[in-house]
C-alpha cells in the first residue's frame, strides 16, 4: 500500500512526466519535419554514393559515442541522490574516454576505409571525430536535464542544433557543391550547437578529478554501455554488413531507406523513453501503476506506429520515387521490411526503459546480446542471397527482440505476455486495414497515369482521413478493457458530439477499467 505522502509524490511525478512528455512531442514534431526536409533535400542533391561514404564513417562515430559516454547520463538519471563530486567525476570519465577514442579512430581510419573498400571513408572519419568530441562534452549536461525532467531544454537543444547543422549548414554546403563534406559539416555543427545549449541550460563543474566516483554510478553506467552496444549492434550491424557485402553506393540506398522510417519512430520512442525511465525509477514498487502505464503506452504506440509504417510499406515505390527521385529506386524494395520493423522497434523501446528504471538492465543486456549474435550470423547468410533478404532478416530480429522484452516486462509488472501483446490488437487491425486501402488506391491512381508525387500527396490525405474514421468505427474492438479507465478520462477532453458518440461506442469499458 502507498502512503498519502507517497501518493502525493507519485501524483506530482505523473504530472511532471506528462509535462515532460508534452515538451518531448512538441520537439519530436519539429525535429521530424526538419530531419525529413533536410534528408530529402540532401539526398536529391548528393545521391547515394556520398551518403554511403558518410554512413560508413557515422557507424564508427556512433559506436564510439556510446562507449565514450560510459553510461554516465543514464547513471545520473537513475541515482536516488547525486552530489557535485559525482557530476565532476562523471565528466572526467567521459573526457578521458573521449581522448582515447579519438586517438584510436585517427590511427584506425585507413583500416576502416579498407574494410569498406573505399579510401574516401578515411578522411571523412577523421574529421567526424570532432562531432564525437562535441557530443561527449554535452553528455553530462544532457543527463542532468533528463534527470530533472527538463525536456523543454532538451528539445530546444535538439531542434535548434538540427536546424542550424543540417538545414542551414548542410543544405547550404551541398548547394555550394561540397559533396559528402556538406554532411560532415552538418554533423559537426549539429553536435557543437546541441552540447553548447545543453551546457548553458545545465552547467556543471568541468575541472577534471582523479578521485574515484561512487561504485554504484560506475557499475550502472557500465551495464548501460553494454546494453547500448548490444542494441546498437542490432540496429546498425546491418548497415555495416551491407557496406561490406556490396558497395558504399548500395549502403547509401540502404541507409536512406532506413533513416526515412527510423527518423520519425526514433523521435517518438526517444521522447517516451526519456520520461519512462525516471518515472519507473520512482514508482517501481507500485506494480498496478506501472502495469496500467505500460499497457497504455503499448496500446498508444501500436495505434500510432502500425498504421503509419504499414502504410509506408504499402506505398514504398511511390514514396521513394516521389521524395528522392529515380536515382534511389534501389531503396524501394528495402523500405518494405524496414518500415514493417519499426512498430516492433517501438514495442521494444517502450519496455527497455521500464527495465532500466527498475534496475533490470542485465535482463535487457541478455536479450540484446543474444539477438545481436544471432542477427550477425543470419545477416552473413542472407548477404549471399540479396540485400533485400538482409532487410527481411532485420525485420525478423526486431520481432524476436520485441516479443522477448515484452515477456520480461510482463513478468515485472505481474501480468502475462499474451495480455500485454493484446494491447497491440487495435494498432494491428487499423494498420492492416489502412495499408490495404492505401495500396489499392495507389495502384488505381497509377493506372490513370498520376505522377508519384501526386499519388503520394493523395495517399497522405486519404490516410489522414482513414485513420480516425477506422478508429471511430472500430473503437469497441481496439480499446482493451485493461486501459478502459485511462481512455475514459481521455474521452472527457473531446468536444461534443464526438465525446458522446465515443462514450456510447466504448460503453462500459471505462467503468470496467476502474475495477
N, C-alpha and C positions, 0 to 999 in steps of 0.2 A: 504494500500500500504506500502511496505517496503522501507525504505530509502537506499541510496547507502551504508552508513556505516553499517546499519543493515544487508544489503545483503552480504557485505563482511564478517561480523561477522558470519552470518549463513553459508556461504560457508566454512569459516575456521572451524566451528563446524562440518559440514558434513565431511570435510577431517579428522579431529581428530577422529570423530566417526568411520569412515571407517578404520583408522589405528587401533583403539581400537578393532574393530570387527575382523580384521585380526589376531591380537595377541590373541583375545579370541578363535578363531577357531584353531589356531595353538596349543594352550593349550588344547582345547577340544579334538583334535585328539589324543594327547599324553595321556590325562587322561582317555579317553575311552578305549584305548588299555591297559593301566596299570590296570585300575579297572576291566576290563573283565578278564585279565590274572590272577590277584590276586584272584578274586572271584571264578573262575573256579578251581584254584589250592587249595584254602582253602576249597571249597565245597567238592571236591573229598577227601581231607584228613580228614575233620572233620565230615561230614554227617549232616543230618537235625536237629538232637537233639541239637548239640552245637550251630548251627546258631539260633535255636529258642530261646534258653536261652538269648543269646546276643541281639537278635532282641527285646525281651521284655524290656530289660534294655535300649536299644537305643531309644525306643519310649519315655520313660520318659526324657532322656537326651536331645532329640531333642526339645521337647516342652519346657523344661526348658531353652534351649538355645535361643529360640525365646523370652521368657519372660525377661531373664536377660539382653539381648542386648537393650531392651526398644526402639527399632526402632531408635537408635541413629545414626547408619550408614546411613540409608536412609535419616534421617533428615539432616545430614551434607551434603549429596549429593544434596538435594532439596534446601537448603538455598541459597538465592541470594549471600549473603556475610557471612563469618564467621570470628571470631576473636579467638585468642589464648585462651581467657577465655571460649569461647563456647566449644572448644575442651576439655579443662580441666574439665569443668562441665559435659560434656557427659561421659568422662571416669570415673568420680566419681560416677555417677548414675549407670553405668554398674558394677562397683566394689561393691557397696553396694548391688545391686540386686543379684549379684553372690554369695556373702556371705550368704544371706538369703536363696537362692535356694539350695545351698549345704547343709546347716543345715537342711532344710526341707526334702531333699532327704535322708540324712543319718538317720533321725528319721523314715521316712516312708518306708524304703527299705523292711522291713519284711511284711508290709501291701501290697506292690506292689507284692511281691513274692506270697502272699496268693491269690491275685486276679488271678494270672496266675497258681495257684496250683502247683508251682514248687519252692521249697526252694532254689535252686541253683541261682535263679534270684537275691536274696538279696545281697550276697557278690559281685556279678558281678556289680550290680547297684552302690554299694558304691564306688568301685574302678573307675567306669566310671565318677564319679564326677570330677576326675582330668582332663578328656577330656573337660568337661564343663568349668572348670576354665580357661584352656589354650585357648579355643575358645573365651571366653568372653574377655580375656585380649588383644586379637588381633582385636576386633570388630571395635574400633575407627580407628585404622590404616587402616583397610580394607576399611572403609567408606571414608577416606581421599584419598586413592589410586583411588577408583572408581570416586570420585568427580573430580579428575584431569585426568580422563580417562587414567590412567596409568595401562592398563591391561597387559602390559608386566610383570610388577612386580607381579600383581595378579596371573597370570598364572605360573610364576616361583615359587611362594609360593605354589600354589595348586599342581602342578606337582611334585615338589621336595618332598613335605611333604607326598604325597601319595606313592611315590616310596619308601621313607625311612620307612614310617609307615607300609604299608601293604605288599609290596613285600619283603623288607629286614627283618623287624622285625616280621610281621605277618606270612608270609610263613615260615620263619626260625624257629619261635617258634612252629608252627604247626608240622613241620618236627621233632622237638625235643620232640613232644608228649605233648604239653601244653594244648591241647584240646581247650575249649572255651576261656581260658585265653590268647591264642595267638591272638584272635580277640580283646580282651580288650586291650592288649598291643599295638596292631596296631592302635586302635582309639586314645589312649592317646598320642603316639609318633607322629602320624599324626597331631593332634591338636597343640602340642607343636611346632613342626617344622614350621607349617604354620604361627602361630602367631609370632614366632621369626623372620621369614623372612619379614612378613608384617610390623612389628615394625621397623626393620632395614631399610626398604625402605621408611617408612613414620613415623619417630619418632615424638613424641609429649610429652608434659608435663604429668607426671604421679602423681604428688603431688595432693592429694585429696583437694577439696574445698567444703565448705558448702554454698557458695553463690548461690542463685537461678539462674538458667540459663534462657535464653530467653524463654518466653512462647511459641513462635512460634515453636521452636525446640521440646519442650516437648509435645506440642499438636500434631504436625505432627508425632512424634515418637510414641505417644500413639495410634493414629489411625492406624499406620503401624503395631503395635503389634497386635491389634485386627484383622486386615485383615490377617496378617500372621498366627495367631492362627486359624482363620476360615479356611484358605487354608490348614493348617496343618491337621485340623480335616478331611477335605475331602480326603486328600492324605494319611492319616495314621490311621484313626479310624478303617478302615477295618482290619489292622494288629492287632490292639488291640482286636477287637471283634472276629477275627478268633482264637487268642490265648485263649480268654475266653471261646468260644463255643466249641472248640475242644481240642487241646493239643499244647505244645510248639514244638513238632515234626512236626505237621501239619503247625504251624506258620512258622517253618523253611522252609518248602517246599514253602509256600505262599510267604514268604519274598524273597527267592531266585528267584522265577519266577518274582516277582515284580521288584526286583533290576536288573534283566537281561535286562528288557526293559526300566526301569526308568533311569538306569545309562547313556546310550547314549543320551536319549531325555532330561534329566535334564541338561546335559552339553551343548547341542545345544541351548536350550532356555535360560539357565543361561547367556551364552555369549551375546545373543541378548538382554536380559533384562537389563544387566548392561550398555549397550550402549543406549537403547531406552529411559530409564528414564531421564538421563541427557540431551539427545538430545531433548526430548519432553519438558522438563522444560525450555529450552532456545529458543524453536521455536513454542510454543503453540499458539501464535497469528497468525501464518501463516497456515491457515487451509488447503490450497492447498498442501503445502509441507508435512504436516502431513498426509493428505489423501493418497498422492502418496506413501509415505514411508510405511504407514500401509498396503496398497494394495500389494505393492511389497513384504513385509515381509510375509503376509498371503500366497501369491502365492508360494513363495520360501519354506516356512515351509511345506506347503501341498505337494509340489512336492518332497521334500526330505523325509518327515516322513511317508507319506502314503504308498509308495511302500516298504519302509524298514520294517515297522511294520505290514502291511497286509501280507507281505511275511513271517515274523516271525510267525504270527498266523497260516498261512497255513502249516508251517513246524514244528509246536510246538512239536509233539512227537519225531521227528528226532532231533530237536535242543537240547532238554533236554537230550535224550539218548546219543548223541554224546559228549556234553560238560560235563555233570555231572555224567552220568552212571545210571545204573538201580536202584540205591538206591533212586533216585529223581524222579521216574516215576510219583508220585502223582502231581508233578508240571506241567506236560504237559497240562492237561485239564485246569489248571488255567491260563496258559500262553496265551491261545487264546483270552479271553476277555480283559486281562490286556494289551496285545500287541495292540489290536484294540483300546484301550482307549488312547494310547499315542499320536496319531495325534490330538485328541481332547484336550488333555492337552497342546499340543504345540500351538494350536489356542488360547486358553485362555491365555497362557503365553505371547503371543505377545500383547494382549490387556491390560493386567494388568499394565505393566509399563507405557503405554500411560495414563491411568487413574491416576497413581501415579504422573507422571511428570506434569500432568495438574491439580494437586491438587484436584482430584476427588476420593481420597482414599475411602471416605464414600460410593460411589457407589459400589466399589468392596466389601466393608465390607457387604453391604446389600445382594449382590449376594452370597457371600461365607457363611455367617451365615445361610441364607435361605436354601441353598443346603446342608450345613453340618447337619442341624437339620433334614431335610428330609432323608438324607442318613443314619443317625443313626437309625431312625425308620425303614427304608427299610431293612437295614442290619440285624436288630433284627428279622424281619420277614423271611428274606432269610436264616438266620442261622439255622432255623428249617427244611430247605429243604436240603441244602448241601453247602459245601464251594465253589463249582463251581457256585452255584446260587448267592453267595455273590460276587464273582468276576464279574459276569454279572451285578449285581446291581451297582457296582463301575463304570462299563462302562457307564451305563445309566446316572449316576450322572455327569460324565465328559461331556457327551453330552449336558445335560441341562446347565451346567455352561459355556461351550464354546459358545453356541448359545446366552445365556443371556449376557455375557460380550461383545460379538461381536455386539449385538444390542445397548448396551450403547455406545461403542466406535464409532460405525457408526454414531450415533447422534452427538457425539462430533466433528467428522471430517466432518460433514454435508453431509452424504450420507445415503443410505438405507441399511438395514440389508441384503436383498437379493443381493444387489450389492457387498457387502463385501464378503458374503459367496460364490458368484460366482467365487471369486479368487481361491477357492479350487477345482474347477471343474477339472483342469488338474491333480492335485495330485490324486483325487478320481478315475479318469479314468485310469491313468497309474498304480496306486496302485492296483486296482481291476484286471486289466489285468495281472500284474506281479504275484499277488498271485495265480490266477487261473492256470497260466502256471507252476509256481513252484510246486504247489500241484500235478498237473498231472505228472510232470517229477519225483517228489519224489515217487509217487505211482508206476510208471513204473520201477524205479530203485529198489524199494523194491521187486517187483515181480521177478526180475532176481537175487536177493539174495545179493545185495550190503549192506555193513555194514552201520550203522547210520552215522559214521564219514565220510565214502566215499560219501554217499548221500549228507551230509551237504556241504562238500567241492565242489562237483559238482554243487549243488544248488547255492552256493555263486558265482561261476564262471558264471553260467547261469544268475543269477540276475544282475551281473556287466555288462553283455553283453545286457541283455534285457532292462534295464532302459534307457540308451542313445538311443538304437535303437527305442524303443517305443516313446521316446521324439522327435526324429527326424521325425518319420513317422506322429506323431500327433501334430506337432508343431503349426499348424494353429488353431487347436482346443483348445490346452491347454494354449495358450498365450492370455489373455484377452486384449481388446483394451485399457482399463484403464491404463495398465502398458506397453503399446507399446513403449513409449519413453525410459524408463529405459532399456527395453530389446534391443531396437535398439542400445543404447550406448554399451550394453554388447556385442552385436554381433561383434562390431568393434574390439574386443580383440581376436576373434577367428582367427586361421590361415586359409588360403585358402587350399583346396577348400571348407572346411566346412562353412566358412563365406558366400561365395557366395550362397551356397545351402540354408542355413538358411535364408538369406535375401530374397531369392526368395520365400521360403515357408511362411515366415511371411508376405510378401507382404507389404501392406500399413499400417500395424498396428502401426509401429513406427511413421509414419507420423501422423496418426490419434491421437496417444497418445500425440503428441506435441500440438494439438489444445486445 
